[in-house]
Amino acid sequence: MAKLILTNEVTGLGSAGDVVEVKDGYARNYLLPRGFAVTWSKGGEKQVEQIRAAREARAHKSLEAAQAQAAALAGTPVRLEVKAGKEGRLFGTVRPDAVAGAVEAAGLGAIDKRKVVIPGHIKSTGKYEVSVRLHDEVSAVVNLEVVAAK
């Protein structure tokens, strides 16, 4: 087991500044090469405190903004045009980056594609609900309308 300090939020593991223990292969092959974590050391405790302080400062500023954006997302349907066949089946699936782009194009603000959670796979046109984690304490539901591009 490897003991690491997370530098970014990793879904299902923790957020920046958390000290976690993961299997060696996960650390070596995924977290460390992508810069999501650094190896833990006694000197790293200062770094943990700095990361946590920066995260808390950003969190206080962004909580109100996240709540306002969540209210805007809940009240406005988002339209996403994708390539589709005659019967409404998509050529592929709807990806989180497409949802983030559609939200921004609708004038509802920018969201991080890594925070978009699509339940299952969207493979046909229709109306769907997609959740977005805007903040540690704020999640929003996006009413997504998937339509065929002309």
N, C-alpha and C positions, 0 to 999 in steps of 0.2 A: 504494500500500500504506500502511495506517495502522498505527502502532506504538502498542499499548495495554498497560495493566496490568490483568490480570484481578482482579476483586474477589470473584468467586464461581467455583465450579467449572463449567466448560462442557465437556460431553461431547465428546470428540474434539479438543479444543483445548488444555486445560490446567486447572490448578487455581488457587485464589486466590494472588496474589502473582507469578504468572508474567508475564513480558514477552513478548508475541507480536506478530507482524505478520500482519494479515489484510487482505483487500480492503476498499476504502473503503466500498462499499455494505453489506457485512456489519457493519462497525463502526457506520456511521451509522444503519442501519435496524433492527438487532437488538441488538447488544451494548450500545451506549451508552444507548438509550432505556430498556432494561430494567434498567439498573444493574449489568450483569454485568462492566463494564469502565470504566476512565477513560483519558483520553488520556495518553500517556507524556510526561514532561518530566524535566528534570534534577532538579528538586525532588521529583519523584515517586519517586526512588530511596529516600528515607527511608520513604515510604509502603510501598514494596515490602518493605523490611526489617521493618517493623512487622507487615504482613500475614503474612509468612513466620513470624515469631516467634510470633504468635498461633496460626497453624495448627499449628506444631510442638508448642506447649504443649497444645493440644487433642488432637493426635494421640497423644501419650504417654499421656494419661488414657484416651482412648477405645479404644486398641488392645486392651487386656484385655477391655473390655466388648464390643467387636465380636467378638472370638474366642468369648466365652461365648454371645453371641446367635447366632452362626453355628452353634455346636454345637446349640443349642436348635432352630433352624430346620431343621437337617438331620434331627433325630430326630422331628419332629412334622409330620404332614400337616396342611395348612390347607384348610379347607372354605370355598368361596365359592358362595353362592346367587345366581343370576341368572335373569332372565326368559328362558324358552326355549319353543319350540314343541313340538309333539307328538313330533317325531322327534329332539329334542335340539339343534336348531339354535337358537343364541342370537339374540335381537333386538338386534343390534349386536355389539360385541366386548368382550373383557375389557381394561380399561384399567389402567395402573399404579396409579392412585389406589384402585381397587377392591381390588387385591392388597394394597396397604399397609393398607387398612382391615380386610381379612380377617385379616391377620397380627396386627394390634393387637387385633382382636376375639377371636382365639384365645389371647390372653394371652402372646404371644411378644415383646412390646415394640414400640415405635414405630419405623417405618422411613420414610425419606424417599422419597416417590413418584418423585422424579426419579432415584433410584438403582436403581429396579426395571427390569430388562431382560427384556422378553417376546420370545422368539424367534418371529418370524412373527406371525400373528394367531390368537387363540383364538376360534373362532366356533361351537364345539359343546361339549356337555358331555363330561366325561371327566377323565383324569388328565394333568397337564402338569408340567414342570419349568421353573421361572422362577428366574433368577439375580438376586441383590441385591448391590450393592457397598456393604458396611457401612463400609469403611475403605479407604484407599489400598492396603493390603496384605491385606485380608480380603474375600473374596467368599463368599456362601453360596448354596446351592440350596434353593429352597422347593418342596416337593412339594405342588402345588396340585390340589385336587379340585374341579372345576367341576360343580355340580349345579343342576337346575332348581328354581326357587323354587315353593313351593306356594301 
